[in-house]
Amino acid sequence: MFECAGLKIAMANAEEYLKEKADYITTSNNESGVAKAIRKFVFNEE
């Protein structure tokens, strides 16, 4: 699935091989990484 994605986002606590293939690395799941990625790429917030 990661190979087919247009924009590849990995969590900071993801396996290293995923982070190497990612276009962007967000914070960990304990730091609301999914919400931060949504704000950045969906709502264009920094």
C-alpha distance matrix in Angstrom:
0.0 3.8 5.4 5.3 6.4 10.2 11.3 9.7 11.8 12.5 15.3 18.5 18.4 15.0 15.1 16.6 14.1 11.4 14.3 15.2 12.1 12.3 14.3 15.9 16.7 18.2 20.6 20.0 19.5 23.3 23.9 22.1 19.3 17.1 20.4 21.2 18.0 18.5 22.2 21.4 18.9 19.9 23.6 24.2 26.0 26.4
3.8 0.0 3.8 5.5 5.4 8.7 8.9 6.5 8.7 9.4 12.7 15.6 16.0 12.5 12.7 13.6 11.2 8.2 10.8 11.6 8.5 8.5 10.7 12.4 13.3 15.2 17.9 17.7 17.8 21.5 21.9 20.3 17.1 15.5 18.8 19.0 15.7 17.0 20.3 19.1 16.9 18.5 22.1 22.2 23.8 23.8
5.4 3.8 0.0 3.8 5.7 8.4 9.7 8.1 11.3 12.3 15.8 18.3 18.9 15.4 15.0 15.2 12.1 10.0 12.4 12.1 8.5 9.6 11.4 14.0 15.5 17.9 20.8 20.9 21.4 25.1 25.2 23.8 20.4 18.9 22.1 22.0 18.5 19.7 22.9 21.3 18.7 20.5 24.1 23.9 25.9 25.8
5.3 5.5 3.8 0.0 3.8 6.5 9.0 8.9 12.2 14.1 17.5 20.5 21.3 17.9 18.0 18.5 15.7 13.2 15.3 15.4 11.6 11.8 12.7 15.3 17.2 19.1 22.2 22.5 22.5 26.3 26.3 24.3 21.2 19.1 21.9 22.1 18.4 18.9 22.2 20.8 17.8 19.0 22.8 22.8 25.2 25.7
6.4 5.4 5.7 3.8 0.0 3.8 5.6 5.9 9.1 11.6 15.0 18.1 19.4 16.4 17.3 17.8 15.7 12.5 13.9 14.6 11.0 10.0 10.3 12.4 14.4 16.1 19.3 19.9 19.9 23.7 23.3 21.2 18.0 15.8 18.4 18.5 14.8 15.2 18.4 17.0 14.0 15.3 19.0 19.1 21.5 22.0
10.2 8.7 8.4 6.5 3.8 0.0 3.8 6.4 9.7 12.9 16.3 19.2 21.1 18.5 19.5 19.6 17.6 14.5 15.1 15.4 11.9 10.4 9.3 11.7 14.5 16.2 19.8 21.1 21.4 25.0 24.1 21.9 18.6 16.6 18.6 18.2 14.4 14.7 17.4 15.5 12.2 13.7 17.3 16.9 19.6 20.3
11.3 8.9 9.7 9.0 5.6 3.8 0.0 3.8 6.4 10.0 13.2 15.9 18.1 16.0 17.5 17.4 16.1 12.8 12.6 13.4 10.5 7.9 6.4 8.1 11.0 12.5 16.2 17.8 18.4 21.9 20.7 18.7 15.3 13.6 15.6 14.8 11.0 11.9 14.4 12.3 9.4 11.7 15.0 14.4 16.7 16.9
9.7 6.5 8.1 8.9 5.9 6.4 3.8 0.0 3.8 6.7 10.2 12.9 14.8 12.4 13.7 13.8 12.5 9.1 9.1 10.3 7.5 4.8 5.1 6.6 8.6 10.6 14.0 15.2 16.0 19.6 18.8 17.2 13.6 12.4 15.2 14.3 10.8 12.5 15.3 13.4 11.3 13.7 17.0 16.4 18.0 17.7
11.8 8.7 11.3 12.2 9.1 9.7 6.4 3.8 0.0 3.8 6.8 9.6 11.8 10.1 12.3 12.7 12.5 8.9 8.1 10.5 8.9 5.4 6.0 4.9 5.6 7.0 10.3 11.5 12.5 15.9 15.0 13.5 9.9 9.1 12.0 11.0 7.8 10.3 12.9 11.2 10.1 12.7 15.5 15.1 16.0 15.4
12.5 9.4 12.3 14.1 11.6 12.9 10.0 6.7 3.8 0.0 3.8 6.5 8.2 6.3 8.8 9.5 10.1 6.6 5.7 9.0 8.6 5.8 8.0 6.5 4.8 6.3 8.6 8.9 10.3 13.6 13.3 12.6 9.0 9.2 12.6 11.8 9.4 12.4 14.9 13.6 13.2 15.7 18.3 17.9 18.2 17.1
15.3 12.7 15.8 17.5 15.0 16.3 13.2 10.2 6.8 3.8 0.0 3.8 5.3 5.2 8.7 10.1 11.8 8.9 7.6 11.4 11.8 9.3 11.2 8.7 5.7 5.1 5.7 5.2 6.8 9.9 9.8 9.7 6.4 7.7 11.1 10.4 9.3 12.4 14.5 13.9 14.4 16.6 18.6 18.5 18.0 16.7
18.5 15.6 18.3 20.5 18.1 19.2 15.9 12.9 9.6 6.5 3.8 0.0 3.8 5.6 8.6 9.1 11.8 10.0 7.7 11.2 12.8 10.7 12.5 9.7 6.0 5.8 4.9 4.6 7.8 9.8 9.4 10.7 7.9 10.5 13.2 11.9 11.5 15.0 16.4 15.5 16.6 19.2 20.8 20.2 19.2 17.2
18.4 16.0 18.9 21.3 19.4 21.1 18.1 14.8 11.8 8.2 5.3 3.8 0.0 3.8 6.7 8.5 11.4 10.1 9.0 12.5 14.1 12.7 15.2 13.0 9.4 9.2 7.7 5.3 7.4 9.1 10.2 11.7 9.7 11.9 15.0 14.4 14.2 17.3 19.1 18.6 19.6 21.8 23.5 23.3 22.4 20.6
15.0 12.5 15.4 17.9 16.4 18.5 16.0 12.4 10.1 6.3 5.2 5.6 3.8 0.0 3.8 6.3 8.3 6.6 6.6 10.1 11.2 10.3 13.4 12.0 9.1 9.9 9.8 8.0 9.4 12.0 13.2 13.8 11.2 12.3 15.9 15.6 14.4 17.3 19.7 18.9 19.1 21.4 23.6 23.5 23.2 21.7
15.1 12.7 15.0 18.0 17.3 19.5 17.5 13.7 12.3 8.8 8.7 8.6 6.7 3.8 0.0 3.8 5.6 5.5 6.6 8.9 10.5 10.9 14.5 13.9 11.4 13.1 13.2 11.6 13.0 15.4 16.7 17.5 14.9 16.0 19.6 19.1 17.7 20.6 23.1 22.0 22.0 24.4 26.8 26.5 26.4 24.8
16.6 13.6 15.2 18.5 17.8 19.6 17.4 13.8 12.7 9.5 10.1 9.1 8.5 6.3 3.8 0.0 3.8 5.4 5.1 6.2 8.9 9.9 13.3 13.0 10.9 13.4 13.9 13.1 15.4 17.6 18.3 19.3 16.3 17.8 21.2 20.1 18.5 21.8 23.9 22.3 22.3 25.1 27.5 26.6 26.5 24.6
14.1 11.2 12.1 15.7 15.7 17.6 16.1 12.5 12.5 10.1 11.8 11.8 11.4 8.3 5.6 3.8 0.0 3.8 5.5 5.2 6.7 8.9 12.5 13.3 12.2 15.1 16.4 15.7 17.5 20.3 20.9 21.4 18.2 18.9 22.5 21.6 19.4 22.3 24.8 23.1 22.4 25.2 27.9 27.1 27.5 26.0
11.4 8.2 10.0 13.2 12.5 14.5 12.8 9.1 8.9 6.6 8.9 10.0 10.1 6.6 5.5 5.4 3.8 0.0 3.8 5.3 5.3 6.2 10.0 10.5 9.6 12.2 14.0 13.5 15.0 18.1 18.6 18.5 15.2 15.5 19.1 18.4 16.0 18.7 21.4 19.8 18.9 21.6 24.4 23.8 24.4 23.1
14.3 10.8 12.4 15.3 13.9 15.1 12.6 9.1 8.1 5.7 7.6 7.7 9.0 6.6 6.6 5.1 5.5 3.8 0.0 3.8 5.4 5.0 8.2 8.0 6.7 9.8 11.6 11.9 14.2 17.0 16.8 17.1 13.6 14.7 17.9 16.5 14.4 17.6 19.7 17.8 17.5 20.5 22.9 21.9 22.1 20.4
15.2 11.6 12.1 15.4 14.6 15.4 13.4 10.3 10.5 9.0 11.4 11.2 12.5 10.1 8.9 6.2 5.2 5.3 3.8 0.0 3.8 5.7 8.4 9.6 9.3 12.9 15.0 15.6 18.0 20.7 20.4 20.8 17.2 18.1 21.2 19.6 17.2 20.4 22.4 20.0 19.4 22.7 25.2 23.7 24.3 22.5
12.1 8.5 8.5 11.6 11.0 11.9 10.5 7.5 8.9 8.6 11.8 12.8 14.1 11.2 10.5 8.9 6.7 5.3 5.4 3.8 0.0 3.8 6.7 9.0 9.8 13.3 16.0 16.7 18.5 21.7 21.4 21.0 17.3 17.5 20.6 19.3 16.4 19.1 21.4 19.1 17.8 20.8 23.6 22.4 23.5 22.3
12.3 8.5 9.6 11.8 10.0 10.4 7.9 4.8 5.4 5.8 9.3 10.7 12.7 10.3 10.9 9.9 8.9 6.2 5.0 5.7 3.8 0.0 3.8 5.4 6.6 9.9 13.0 14.2 16.0 19.2 18.4 17.9 14.1 14.2 17.1 15.6 12.6 15.4 17.6 15.3 14.2 17.2 20.0 18.8 19.8 18.6
14.3 10.7 11.4 12.7 10.3 9.3 6.4 5.1 6.0 8.0 11.2 12.5 15.2 13.4 14.5 13.3 12.5 10.0 8.2 8.4 6.7 3.8 0.0 3.8 7.0 10.0 13.6 15.6 17.6 20.6 19.2 18.3 14.6 14.5 16.8 14.8 11.7 14.3 16.0 13.1 11.8 15.2 17.7 16.0 17.3 16.2
15.9 12.4 14.0 15.3 12.4 11.7 8.1 6.6 4.9 6.5 8.7 9.7 13.0 12.0 13.9 13.0 13.3 10.5 8.0 9.6 9.0 5.4 3.8 0.0 3.8 6.4 10.1 12.5 14.6 17.4 15.6 15.0 11.2 11.8 13.8 11.5 8.8 12.0 13.3 10.6 10.3 13.8 15.8 14.2 14.8 13.3
16.7 13.3 15.5 17.2 14.4 14.5 11.0 8.6 5.6 4.8 5.7 6.0 9.4 9.1 11.4 10.9 12.2 9.6 6.7 9.3 9.8 6.6 7.0 3.8 0.0 3.8 6.8 9.0 11.6 14.1 12.6 12.5 8.8 10.3 12.7 10.5 8.7 12.3 13.7 11.6 12.1 15.4 17.1 15.9 15.7 13.8
18.2 15.2 17.9 19.1 16.1 16.2 12.5 10.6 7.0 6.3 5.1 5.8 9.2 9.9 13.1 13.4 15.1 12.2 9.8 12.9 13.3 9.9 10.0 6.4 3.8 0.0 3.8 6.7 8.9 11.2 9.2 8.9 5.3 7.4 9.4 7.1 6.2 10.0 11.0 9.7 11.1 13.8 15.2 14.4 13.6 11.8
20.6 17.9 20.8 22.2 19.3 19.8 16.2 14.0 10.3 8.6 5.7 4.9 7.7 9.8 13.2 13.9 16.4 14.0 11.6 15.0 16.0 13.0 13.6 10.1 6.8 3.8 0.0 3.8 6.7 8.0 5.9 6.9 4.4 7.9 9.5 7.7 8.5 11.9 12.5 12.1 14.0 16.4 17.2 16.7 15.2 13.2
20.0 17.7 20.9 22.5 19.9 21.1 17.8 15.2 11.5 8.9 5.2 4.6 5.3 8.0 11.6 13.1 15.7 13.5 11.9 15.6 16.7 14.2 15.6 12.5 9.0 6.7 3.8 0.0 3.8 5.3 5.2 6.7 5.2 8.2 10.5 9.9 10.7 13.6 14.9 15.0 16.6 18.5 19.6 19.7 18.3 16.7
19.5 17.8 21.4 22.5 19.9 21.4 18.4 16.0 12.5 10.3 6.8 7.8 7.4 9.4 13.0 15.4 17.5 15.0 14.2 18.0 18.5 16.0 17.6 14.6 11.6 8.9 6.7 3.8 0.0 3.8 5.3 5.3 5.2 6.9 9.2 10.1 11.0 13.0 14.7 15.7 17.0 18.1 19.4 20.2 18.9 17.9
23.3 21.5 25.1 26.3 23.7 25.0 21.9 19.6 15.9 13.6 9.9 9.8 9.1 12.0 15.4 17.6 20.3 18.1 17.0 20.7 21.7 19.2 20.6 17.4 14.1 11.2 8.0 5.3 3.8 0.0 3.8 5.7 7.4 9.7 10.9 11.6 13.5 15.4 16.4 17.6 19.5 20.6 21.2 22.0 20.1 18.9
23.9 21.9 25.2 26.3 23.3 24.1 20.7 18.8 15.0 13.3 9.8 9.4 10.2 13.2 16.7 18.3 20.9 18.6 16.8 20.4 21.4 18.4 19.2 15.6 12.6 9.2 5.9 5.2 5.3 3.8 0.0 3.8 5.5 8.7 9.0 8.7 11.3 13.4 13.6 14.7 17.1 18.4 18.6 19.0 16.8 15.3
22.1 20.3 23.8 24.3 21.2 21.9 18.7 17.2 13.5 12.6 9.7 10.7 11.7 13.8 17.5 19.3 21.4 18.5 17.1 20.8 21.0 17.9 18.3 15.0 12.5 8.9 6.9 6.7 5.3 5.7 3.8 0.0 3.8 5.6 5.4 6.3 8.8 10.1 10.8 12.4 14.5 15.2 15.6 16.6 14.7 14.1
19.3 17.1 20.4 21.2 18.0 18.6 15.3 13.6 9.9 9.0 6.4 7.9 9.7 11.2 14.9 16.3 18.2 15.2 13.6 17.2 17.3 14.1 14.6 11.2 8.8 5.3 4.4 5.2 5.2 7.4 5.5 3.8 0.0 3.8 5.5 5.1 6.2 8.6 9.9 10.5 12.2 13.6 14.6 15.1 13.8 12.9
17.1 15.5 18.9 19.1 15.8 16.6 13.6 12.4 9.1 9.2 7.7 10.5 11.9 12.3 16.0 17.8 18.9 15.5 14.7 18.1 17.5 14.2 14.5 11.8 10.3 7.4 7.9 8.2 6.9 9.7 8.7 5.6 3.8 0.0 3.8 5.4 5.2 6.2 8.7 9.9 10.6 11.3 12.9 14.1 13.5 13.6
20.4 18.8 22.1 21.9 18.4 18.6 15.6 15.2 12.0 12.6 11.1 13.2 15.0 15.9 19.6 21.2 22.5 19.1 17.9 21.2 20.6 17.1 16.8 13.8 12.7 9.4 9.5 10.5 9.2 10.9 9.0 5.4 5.5 3.8 0.0 3.8 5.5 5.1 6.2 8.6 10.1 10.1 10.6 12.3 11.1 11.7
21.2 19.0 22.0 22.1 18.5 18.2 14.8 14.3 11.0 11.8 10.4 11.9 14.4 15.6 19.1 20.1 21.6 18.4 16.5 19.6 19.3 15.6 14.8 11.5 10.5 7.1 7.7 9.9 10.1 11.6 8.7 6.3 5.1 5.4 3.8 0.0 3.8 5.4 5.1 6.2 8.7 9.9 10.0 10.4 8.8 8.5
18.0 15.7 18.5 18.4 14.8 14.4 11.0 10.8 7.8 9.4 9.3 11.5 14.2 14.4 17.7 18.5 19.4 16.0 14.4 17.2 16.4 12.6 11.7 8.8 8.7 6.2 8.5 10.7 11.0 13.5 11.3 8.8 6.2 5.2 5.5 3.8 0.0 3.8 5.4 5.1 6.0 7.9 9.3 9.5 9.3 9.3
18.5 17.0 19.7 18.9 15.2 14.7 11.9 12.5 10.3 12.4 12.4 15.0 17.3 17.3 20.6 21.8 22.3 18.7 17.6 20.4 19.1 15.4 14.3 12.0 12.3 10.0 11.9 13.6 13.0 15.4 13.4 10.1 8.6 6.2 5.1 5.4 3.8 0.0 3.8 5.4 5.4 5.2 6.8 8.5 8.8 10.3
22.2 20.3 22.9 22.2 18.4 17.4 14.4 15.3 12.9 14.9 14.5 16.4 19.1 19.7 23.1 23.9 24.8 21.4 19.7 22.4 21.4 17.6 16.0 13.3 13.7 11.0 12.5 14.9 14.7 16.4 13.6 10.8 9.9 8.7 6.2 5.1 5.4 3.8 0.0 3.8 5.9 5.7 4.9 6.2 5.4 7.3
21.4 19.1 21.3 20.8 17.0 15.5 12.3 13.4 11.2 13.6 13.9 15.5 18.6 18.9 22.0 22.3 23.1 19.8 17.8 20.0 19.1 15.3 13.1 10.6 11.6 9.7 12.1 15.0 15.7 17.6 14.7 12.4 10.5 9.9 8.6 6.2 5.1 5.4 3.8 0.0 3.8 6.0 5.9 4.7 4.7 5.5
18.9 16.9 18.7 17.8 14.0 12.2 9.4 11.3 10.1 13.2 14.4 16.6 19.6 19.1 22.0 22.3 22.4 18.9 17.5 19.4 17.8 14.2 11.8 10.3 12.1 11.1 14.0 16.6 17.0 19.5 17.1 14.5 12.2 10.6 10.1 8.7 6.0 5.4 5.9 3.8 0.0 3.8 5.9 5.3 7.5 9.0
19.9 18.5 20.5 19.0 15.3 13.7 11.7 13.7 12.7 15.7 16.6 19.2 21.8 21.4 24.4 25.1 25.2 21.6 20.5 22.7 20.8 17.2 15.2 13.8 15.4 13.8 16.4 18.5 18.1 20.6 18.4 15.2 13.6 11.3 10.1 9.9 7.9 5.2 5.7 6.0 3.8 0.0 3.8 5.7 8.1 10.8
23.6 22.1 24.1 22.8 19.0 17.3 15.0 17.0 15.5 18.3 18.6 20.8 23.5 23.6 26.8 27.5 27.9 24.4 22.9 25.2 23.6 20.0 17.7 15.8 17.1 15.2 17.2 19.6 19.4 21.2 18.6 15.6 14.6 12.9 10.6 10.0 9.3 6.8 4.9 5.9 5.9 3.8 0.0 3.8 5.5 9.0
24.2 22.2 23.9 22.8 19.1 16.9 14.4 16.4 15.1 17.9 18.5 20.2 23.3 23.5 26.5 26.6 27.1 23.8 21.9 23.7 22.4 18.8 16.0 14.2 15.9 14.4 16.7 19.7 20.2 22.0 19.0 16.6 15.1 14.1 12.3 10.4 9.5 8.5 6.2 4.7 5.3 5.7 3.8 0.0 3.8 6.6
26.0 23.8 25.9 25.2 21.5 19.6 16.7 18.0 16.0 18.2 18.0 19.2 22.4 23.2 26.4 26.5 27.5 24.4 22.1 24.3 23.5 19.8 17.3 14.8 15.7 13.6 15.2 18.3 18.9 20.1 16.8 14.7 13.8 13.5 11.1 8.8 9.3 8.8 5.4 4.7 7.5 8.1 5.5 3.8 0.0 3.8
26.4 23.8 25.8 25.7 22.0 20.3 16.9 17.7 15.4 17.1 16.7 17.2 20.6 21.7 24.8 24.6 26.0 23.1 20.4 22.5 22.3 18.6 16.2 13.3 13.8 11.8 13.2 16.7 17.9 18.9 15.3 14.1 12.9 13.6 11.7 8.5 9.3 10.3 7.3 5.5 9.0 10.8 9.0 6.6 3.8 0.0
